[in-house]
Structures are given as C-alpha cells and as structure tokens.
C-alpha cells in the first residue's frame, strides 16, 4: 500500500504482504486496519488441488472474482467452473469454497456483515461473470459531485451481482473502458468502495488525483470520497480496461442511473 490518508488507500499488488493460511497465500489490503467500516477484501492465491473454505465467511455476505487461473467454486450445494472474470456470490449462512485446478488461482474476495433486519433474497444468482452485459450503465454522468466533461467518451459498467438478481448488500460492478473512455468521477455518501483493476492498465481517480493502475492494483475509497476510472487514449492503451468492485452498502443511484429499480428481488 502506497498511501493511506483521509481519502482512502492506494493498493499496489507488487507491494502486498502475504501470509500462509490453510495451504494458501492470503493478503488483506482492506479491512478495519485501514479504517474500513463496512467492507473487507481478501486476496487469496490457491495452489493446484488446494481449496479455500474459511468458516468465517459463512457469517458474512461474500462476493468473489477470479483474477487469474482456473478451478471450481461451490456455494451451498451449487458448483460452477471458474475462469478469469468468473464471479461467485455467497449469501450469509452459505459456505463458499474455491478449488484450483491450474498451477495457482488468484481470487479477490469482498466481505461484509449483512446488517440485522436487512432483507434477503430467496433465490439470488450465485454465479456470473464480470463480462455479463445484460444489466448496467452505458452512459454514466456521475452523481452530481463533478460535472461530466462533454468531450469525454463514457465507459460502461456491468452489474454482475446487484439487487435485481438477489444481492442484498455487497454488490459487485465491473467497469469496461475502451481507449479514451471515462467512468465519471462520483461519490457514494454513506458507502465505501473497494475497487481493483482486473484487466489492462488504466487510471483510477481517488480524492483529488488520477493514479496509474496495473492489473491487481486498487483503491479503497472512504465514504463520500470522489473516485472514478478511465482508460486514457495514449500509446499502448489496452483495447479494454476492466475495473471491478462496488460501494458497500450498494448505492441505489447507480441502478436508477441505468433506468433500473434498486429493489431487491
């Protein structure tokens, strides 16, 4: 981690510290130790044939995204093959298990305690992919904090796990930006955001500056902190810059901006 201030934390994958836990390598860049109130993030490297199945996850909502490698994921009694970009959602009281069949599978886990009394879905979608375009925002102009630059081309954002497919609290979005595309600077009052670059190099905005990001890098934005993403139109820009994460608790304004109901189904 290269910075820790009133805006949040900048996370550099090359600087992560890992410990050995249950046969896997684990790093925890986001959690109470950096002042996070609602969300934690675990980065877990699972070797071939090994499984990651922490009991503590059963007490929380958990959303997971595969960054590298292949394997399988199981949530409750349902199992799905996993490749890069695959996602899994585990409601509270459901065990989630990842097993690697490649040399190593790297999975990012977002974790949050579901507040008491908050409604839950009877049949949430458990598996998806960050590339699912069935629901999302295609021209996001922000939430009012920073006026959009009209000359900017807008990135789009998919909703792999959101209230419309049964995610009760810890939703995950995936931003997709071609060269020159920006997902406008915005904030989530009352919600934190843990955001990571998954594919391609690009930039994240945090607080008051744009930061270069490589795959596996990320930021933790404190409640109400300005943030955004872009794929600058410059030599060597990737065809697609993919960022993943989401505000916790989820921000209803994102779904309304997409013309969707924020109600849990």
Secondary structure, 3 states (H helix, E strand, C coil): CCEECCCEEEECHHHCCCEEECCEEEEEEECHHHCCCCCEEEEEEEECCCEECCHHHHHCEEEEEEEECCEEEEECCEEEEECCCEEEEECCCCCEEEEECCCEEEEEEEEECCCCCCCCCCCCCCEEECCCCCCEECCCCCCCCCCCCCCCEECEEEEEECHHHCCCCCCEEEEEECCCEEEEEECCCCCEEEEEEEECCEEEEECCEEEEECCCCEEEECCCCCEEEEECCCCCCCCCEEEEEEEECCCHHHHHHCCCCCCCC
